[in-house]
């Protein structure tokens, strides 16, 4: 992956953007003299694994600014406000021993992992629209595809449907994800992609909404908005093939 060069203005915008992510209190990006990112330091108070916070940072930079950063350059410090101590975690070196008694290596909560975008392909012919979406969740891969005739829906809807099918590949069959609508709306000087998904489980229906600022790749923006909707609850859903144990 070719390293991207950031200007001072881009660095400031990226720091402000990352600091707006829920649970992150501050961010500092260091670059070399050419503008290549050396490290991204994040301080977070969210009750979630550092690996997921790093993935949030990585995905946010790609979606909102088109900046791709090697995840190994993202360092996360978790603040434990309850005991007023700091837990410094390098989620990509989880096997190293603690450096002192105040530092703890946090376990990765596999079922709490978010779906991460891998790729999307769109095929448009005179008569049909087909989308293929590839996602990852922890070390698992998921693939979904959707197709319709050109009169039935826009390509946004087809991409969102393919994304939901990929997500469903790793969820228990008792959970159904139904696409309601995909809209693009103006917001200030930007355009925003909005996606509504209805989740049906145990005869209960819950409406989910996700959004993403439209980037140069509109198709990817639809995937990001769809994942923004489902990733809010996916950690609480039963994965496919899991076994529940009850302790009496």
BALOMAR-271399 format. One line per field, with one value per residue (C-alpha): residue number from 1; x, y, z. Coordinates in nm, 4 decimals. Example, Ala and Ser with C-alpha at 12.3 -4.5 7.8 and 13.67 -1.06 7.14 Angstrom:
<atoms>
resi <- (1; 2)
u <- (1.2300; 1.3670)
v <- (-0.4500; -0.1060)
w <- (0.7800; 0.7140)
</atoms>
This chain:
<atoms>
resi <- (1; 2; 3; 4; 5; 6; 7; 8; 9; 10; 11; 12; 13; 14; 15; 16; 17; 18; 19; 20; 21; 22; 23; 24; 25; 26; 27; 28; 29; 30; 31; 32; 33; 34; 35; 36; 37; 38; 39; 40; 41; 42; 43; 44; 45; 46; 47; 48; 49; 50; 51; 52; 53; 54; 55; 56; 57; 58; 59; 60; 61; 62; 63; 64; 65; 66; 67; 68; 69; 70; 71; 72; 73; 74; 75; 76; 77; 78; 79; 80; 81; 82; 83; 84; 85; 86; 87; 88; 89; 90; 91; 92; 93; 94; 95; 96; 97; 98; 99; 100; 101; 102; 103; 104; 105; 106; 107; 108; 109; 110; 111; 112; 113; 114; 115; 116; 117; 118; 119; 120; 121; 122; 123; 124; 125; 126; 127; 128; 129; 130; 131; 132; 133; 134; 135; 136; 137; 138; 139; 140; 141; 142; 143; 144; 145; 146; 147; 148; 149; 150; 151; 152; 153; 154; 155; 156; 157; 158; 159; 160; 161; 162; 163; 164; 165; 166; 167; 168; 169; 170; 171; 172; 173; 174; 175; 176; 177; 178; 179; 180; 181; 182; 183; 184; 185; 186; 187; 188; 189; 190; 191; 192; 193; 194; 195; 196; 197; 198; 199; 200; 201; 202; 203; 204; 205; 206; 207; 208; 209; 210; 211; 212; 213; 214; 215; 216; 217; 218; 219; 220; 221; 222; 223; 224; 225; 226; 227; 228; 229; 230; 231; 232; 233; 234; 235; 236; 237; 238; 239; 240; 241; 242; 243; 244; 245; 246; 247; 248)
u <- (0.0000; 0.1486; 0.1940; -0.0162; 0.1325; -0.0683; -0.0534; -0.0743; -0.4360; -0.5195; -0.3557; -0.5607; -0.8823; -0.8052; -0.7348; -1.0609; -1.2523; -1.1117; -1.1794; -1.5490; -1.5779; -1.7897; -1.5675; -1.2520; -1.1438; -0.8307; -0.6090; -0.2572; -0.1124; 0.2628; 0.4164; 0.7659; 0.9022; 0.7323; 0.3880; 0.3784; 0.1926; 0.4265; 0.1819; -0.1754; -0.2164; -0.5731; -0.7037; -1.0418; -1.2888; -1.5199; -1.5984; -1.4850; -1.1648; -0.8796; -0.8769; -1.2298; -1.1442; -0.8440; -1.0693; -1.3136; -1.0276; -0.9058; -1.2533; -1.3414; -1.0304; -1.1000; -1.4698; -1.4540; -1.1161; -0.9995; -0.6882; -0.5579; -0.3342; -0.1662; -0.3558; -0.0232; 0.0440; -0.2685; -0.2034; -0.4933; -0.4839; -0.7934; -0.8773; -1.0457; -1.2405; -1.3781; -1.0413; -0.8678; -0.5936; -0.4724; -0.4582; -0.2225; -0.3014; -0.1343; -0.3980; -0.1676; 0.0912; -0.1496; 0.0869; 0.3567; 0.3766; 0.2588; 0.5320; 0.4076; 0.1194; -0.0908; -0.0941; -0.3269; -0.3651; -0.7357; -0.8918; -1.0598; -1.4367; -1.4970; -1.8771; -1.8506; -1.6415; -1.7728; -1.8054; -1.5294; -1.5425; -1.3136; -1.4375; -1.7416; -1.8028; -2.0882; -2.2011; -2.4515; -2.5864; -2.8711; -3.1130; -2.9774; -2.7743; -2.5620; -2.3500; -2.0995; -1.9730; -1.6963; -1.6648; -1.4583; -1.5411; -1.2459; -1.0812; -1.3993; -1.4847; -1.8348; -1.9594; -2.2955; -2.4453; -2.7711; -2.9181; -3.2244; -3.3488; -3.2750; -3.6385; -3.6758; -3.4273; -3.1257; -2.7760; -2.7638; -3.0348; -2.8596; -2.5298; -2.7045; -2.8866; -2.5582; -2.4025; -2.6856; -2.6548; -2.2839; -2.3603; -2.6289; -2.3741; -2.2207; -2.5409; -2.7798; -3.0792; -3.3136; -3.2044; -3.3412; -3.2102; -3.4485; -3.3516; -3.6136; -3.4604; -3.1428; -3.1356; -2.8770; -2.9429; -2.7544; -2.6037; -2.4341; -2.1764; -2.1668; -2.3904; -2.4805; -2.5916; -2.8673; -2.9669; -3.2553; -3.2556; -3.5225; -3.3961; -3.6495; -3.5781; -3.8179; -4.1187; -3.9803; -3.8900; -3.6286; -3.5433; -3.1755; -3.0288; -2.6796; -2.5103; -2.1843; -2.0630; -2.0486; -1.6920; -1.5481; -1.6573; -2.0348; -2.0684; -1.8352; -2.0265; -2.3448; -2.1599; -2.0238; -2.3688; -2.5246; -2.2541; -2.2991; -2.6587; -2.5982; -2.2691; -2.4561; -2.6231; -2.4245; -2.2230; -2.5442; -2.6608; -2.6080; -2.3497; -2.4141; -2.3278; -2.2738; -2.3706; -2.5327; -2.4404; -2.6574; -2.5157; -2.7723)
v <- (0.0000; 0.3326; 0.5735; 0.8884; 1.2311; 1.4604; 1.8370; 2.0176; 2.1070; 1.7412; 1.6325; 1.8840; 1.7771; 1.4086; 1.4705; 1.6623; 1.3895; 1.1057; 1.2999; 1.3071; 0.9262; 0.8147; 0.7183; 0.8908; 1.1937; 1.3015; 1.2199; 1.3153; 1.2319; 1.2477; 1.2621; 1.2778; 1.5696; 1.4451; 1.4198; 1.0407; 0.9229; 0.7741; 0.7165; 0.7909; 0.8156; 0.7859; 0.8230; 0.6564; 0.6028; 0.3630; 0.0274; -0.1714; -0.3534; -0.1404; -0.3392; -0.2237; 0.1376; 0.1140; -0.0294; 0.2590; 0.5053; 0.3221; 0.3004; 0.6601; 0.7969; 0.5898; 0.6780; 1.0473; 1.1596; 0.8757; 0.8319; 0.4773; 0.4130; 0.0868; -0.0284; -0.1083; 0.2663; 0.3236; 0.3124; 0.3160; 0.4128; 0.3192; 0.5365; 0.3582; 0.6441; 0.4176; 0.3551; 0.6621; 0.4589; 0.4144; 0.0877; 0.1156; -0.1496; -0.2417; -0.4703; -0.6012; -0.7227; -0.8829; -1.1646; -0.9423; -0.9409; -0.6331; -0.3787; -0.2944; -0.3752; -0.0856; -0.2136; -0.4914; -0.6639; -0.6601; -0.9699; -0.9380; -0.9848; -1.1845; -1.1575; -0.7831; -0.7336; -0.5026; -0.5882; -0.4241; -0.3383; -0.5406; -0.4861; -0.4082; -0.4762; -0.3337; -0.4725; -0.2714; -0.3976; -0.2883; -0.5103; -0.5695; -0.4415; -0.6770; -0.6025; -0.8188; -0.7183; -0.8745; -0.8070; -0.9342; -0.9781; -1.0645; -1.3422; -1.4457; -1.3495; -1.2910; -1.2499; -1.1275; -1.0583; -0.9075; -0.8542; -0.6885; -0.5539; -0.1900; -0.0847; -0.2293; -0.0251; 0.2030; 0.0603; 0.2020; -0.0420; -0.3362; -0.2579; -0.2221; -0.5545; -0.7279; -0.5803; -0.7108; -1.0557; -1.0596; -0.9603; -1.2297; -1.4937; -1.4731; -1.4266; -1.6859; -1.7624; -1.6312; -1.2772; -1.1170; -0.7891; -0.6130; -0.3097; -0.0333; 0.2497; 0.4236; 0.8006; 1.0626; 1.4009; 1.7331; 1.8316; 2.1695; 2.1630; 1.7808; 1.4965; 1.2171; 0.8624; 0.7394; 0.3752; 0.2322; -0.1362; -0.3246; -0.6065; -0.8824; -1.1219; -1.3285; -1.1514; -0.8132; -0.5484; -0.2820; -0.0027; 0.0847; 0.3833; 0.4482; 0.7281; 0.8165; 1.1308; 1.0655; 1.0238; 0.9979; 0.6324; 0.6477; 0.2680; 0.2253; 0.5001; 0.2894; -0.0043; 0.2176; 0.3638; 0.0156; -0.1111; 0.1987; 0.0879; -0.2800; -0.2432; -0.0563; -0.3796; -0.6601; -0.7294; -0.8313; -1.0708; -1.4452; -1.5542; -1.8421; -2.1833; -2.0648; -2.2808; -2.1328; -2.2706; -2.2176; -2.2596; -2.3817)
w <- (0.0000; -0.1108; 0.1784; 0.1515; 0.2159; 0.4419; 0.4587; 0.7934; 0.7186; 0.6441; 0.9709; 1.1692; 0.9939; 1.0555; 1.4263; 1.4643; 1.2787; 1.4907; 1.8118; 1.7168; 1.7213; 2.0166; 2.3107; 2.1856; 2.3873; 2.1995; 1.9028; 1.7955; 1.4523; 1.3951; 1.0467; 0.9007; 0.7022; 0.3834; 0.5430; 0.5742; 0.8864; 1.1460; 1.4329; 1.5358; 1.9138; 2.0434; 2.3986; 2.4472; 2.7295; 2.5446; 2.7020; 2.3996; 2.2952; 2.1662; 1.8422; 1.7601; 1.8392; 1.6050; 1.3341; 1.3885; 1.3361; 1.0267; 0.8725; 0.9563; 0.7835; 0.4717; 0.4545; 0.5357; 0.3941; 0.1707; 0.3868; 0.4234; 0.7244; 0.8243; 1.1351; 1.3029; 1.3245; 1.5385; 1.9138; 2.1601; 2.5271; 2.7299; 3.0295; 3.3196; 3.4747; 3.7476; 3.9098; 3.7649; 3.5982; 3.2400; 3.0517; 2.7539; 2.4981; 2.1714; 2.0264; 1.7592; 2.0111; 2.2554; 2.3441; 2.4952; 2.8793; 3.0763; 3.1348; 3.4834; 3.7132; 3.5867; 3.2292; 3.1245; 2.7881; 2.7117; 2.5491; 2.2119; 2.2392; 1.9225; 1.9324; 1.9848; 1.6700; 1.4010; 1.0347; 0.8309; 0.4616; 0.2328; -0.1239; -0.3408; -0.7083; -0.9126; -1.2484; -1.4524; -1.7839; -2.0078; -1.8184; -1.4675; -1.1740; -0.9648; -0.6572; -0.4707; -0.1245; 0.0819; 0.4567; 0.7472; 1.1131; 1.3361; 1.1322; 0.9496; 0.5930; 0.4588; 0.1028; -0.0198; -0.3597; -0.4838; -0.8286; -0.9789; -1.3095; -1.3772; -1.3320; -0.9802; -0.7778; -0.7888; -0.7613; -0.4060; -0.2995; -0.4660; -0.2916; 0.0450; -0.0076; -0.0898; 0.2249; 0.4432; 0.2859; 0.3694; 0.7295; 0.7530; 0.6470; 0.9952; 1.1982; 1.3336; 1.1117; 1.3815; 1.2876; 0.9701; 0.8275; 0.5885; 0.3819; 0.4030; 0.2038; 0.0863; 0.0414; -0.0439; 0.1152; 0.1340; 0.4688; 0.4668; 0.1887; 0.1851; 0.0721; 0.3129; 0.2363; 0.4701; 0.5086; 0.7120; 0.8049; 0.9985; 1.2202; 1.2956; 1.5812; 1.7907; 1.6326; 1.7318; 1.4777; 1.5447; 1.3024; 1.2564; 1.0735; 0.9447; 0.7565; 0.5855; 0.4119; 0.0382; -0.0833; -0.4333; -0.4361; -0.3928; -0.3973; -0.0994; 0.0813; 0.0612; 0.2216; 0.5003; 0.5725; 0.5830; 0.8192; 1.0344; 1.0901; 1.1724; 1.3620; 1.6352; 1.7492; 1.5910; 1.9064; 2.0855; 1.8150; 1.8156; 1.5563; 1.3194; 1.4543; 1.8105; 2.1078; 2.4149; 2.7579; 3.0628; 3.4132; 3.6624)
</atoms>
